Amino acid sequence: QVQLVESGGGLVRPGGSAELSCQASGMIFVIGNMAWYRQTPGKQRERVVLISKGGNINYEDSVKDRFNASGDIVRGTLNLQMNNSKLDDTAVYYCNAIGRCGYWGQGTQVTVSS
């Protein structure tokens, strides 16, 4: 089993920055990819960024020029630097790890508001 714990988030002003962190524990050696997803009420969870064990990073188009992801899959860490935040970035952000199956964190709320 893999456990994921997110931290960070909270209230962010439009145009401001926030940083999210995710730490995996347990059988982290099974993890191949890690990702950040986000979800708003009534909508499907959408992937924000995916990092592969090989180091490839793929961003969702709406965050590509504003968010920066970093991490160490071997150590089970994943970070997300959110810059130039927009109202539409408001969501619960979930850390995801793919190994023998998918694992999810409990989520952390990010609210972009003036």
C-alpha positions in Angstrom: 0.0 0.0 0.0 1.0 3.6 -0.6 -0.2 6.5 1.5 -0.2 10.1 0.2 -0.4 13.2 2.3 -0.8 16.6 0.8 0.0 19.9 2.4 -0.1 23.6 1.4 -2.9 25.4 -0.3 -5.4 27.7 1.4 -6.4 31.2 0.3 -4.6 32.7 -2.6 -5.1 36.2 -4.1 -5.6 36.4 -7.8 -2.2 36.6 -9.4 -0.6 35.2 -6.3 1.3 32.0 -5.7 0.9 28.9 -3.6 2.9 25.8 -3.2 1.5 22.3 -2.7 3.5 19.3 -1.5 2.8 15.6 -1.5 4.7 13.0 0.4 4.2 9.3 -0.2 4.9 6.6 2.4 4.7 2.8 2.5 5.6 0.8 -0.6 6.8 3.8 -2.6 9.1 1.6 -4.7 6.0 0.5 -6.7 5.3 4.1 -7.8 5.8 4.7 -11.5 4.1 8.0 -12.0 2.8 10.8 -9.8 0.3 13.5 -10.6 -1.7 16.4 -9.3 -5.4 16.4 -10.0 -8.0 18.9 -9.0 -11.8 18.9 -8.6 -14.6 21.4 -8.2 -18.1 20.6 -7.1 -20.2 19.0 -9.8 -17.2 18.5 -12.1 -15.0 15.5 -12.9 -11.6 15.3 -11.4 -9.1 16.6 -13.9 -5.4 16.0 -14.1 -3.2 19.1 -13.7 0.3 17.6 -14.2 1.9 14.2 -14.5 5.5 13.3 -13.7 6.9 10.0 -14.8 9.7 8.1 -13.1 11.8 9.0 -16.2 11.4 12.7 -15.4 8.9 13.6 -18.1 6.4 16.3 -17.0 3.1 16.9 -18.8 0.9 19.9 -17.8 -2.7 20.5 -18.6 -3.0 23.4 -21.1 -4.6 25.9 -18.8 -1.7 25.7 -16.3 1.2 25.1 -18.6 2.7 28.6 -18.4 1.9 29.2 -14.7 2.4 26.1 -12.7 5.7 24.3 -12.1 5.9 20.7 -10.8 8.9 19.0 -9.3 9.4 15.8 -7.5 11.4 12.7 -6.8 9.4 9.6 -7.7 12.0 7.4 -6.0 11.5 9.2 -2.7 7.8 9.7 -3.3 7.7 13.4 -3.2 5.8 15.7 -5.5 5.5 19.5 -5.4 3.4 22.0 -7.3 4.3 25.7 -7.5 1.2 27.6 -8.5 2.0 31.1 -10.0 -0.3 33.8 -11.4 -3.3 32.1 -9.8 -6.7 32.5 -11.4 -10.2 32.2 -10.0 -10.6 29.0 -12.0 -7.8 27.4 -10.1 -10.0 27.2 -7.1 -10.5 23.5 -6.4 -9.5 20.6 -4.1 -6.1 19.4 -5.3 -5.3 15.7 -5.0 -2.0 13.9 -5.1 -2.1 10.7 -7.1 0.4 7.9 -7.5 0.3 5.1 -9.9 1.9 1.8 -9.0 0.2 -1.6 -8.9 -3.0 0.4 -8.6 -3.9 4.1 -8.2 -3.5 5.8 -4.8 -5.0 9.1 -3.7 -4.3 11.6 -1.0 -7.1 13.2 1.0 -7.0 16.5 -0.9 -6.1 20.0 0.0 -8.3 23.0 -0.7 -7.0 25.9 -2.8 -9.2 29.0 -3.0 -8.3 31.8 -5.3 -10.2 34.9 -4.2 -9.8 38.6 -3.6 
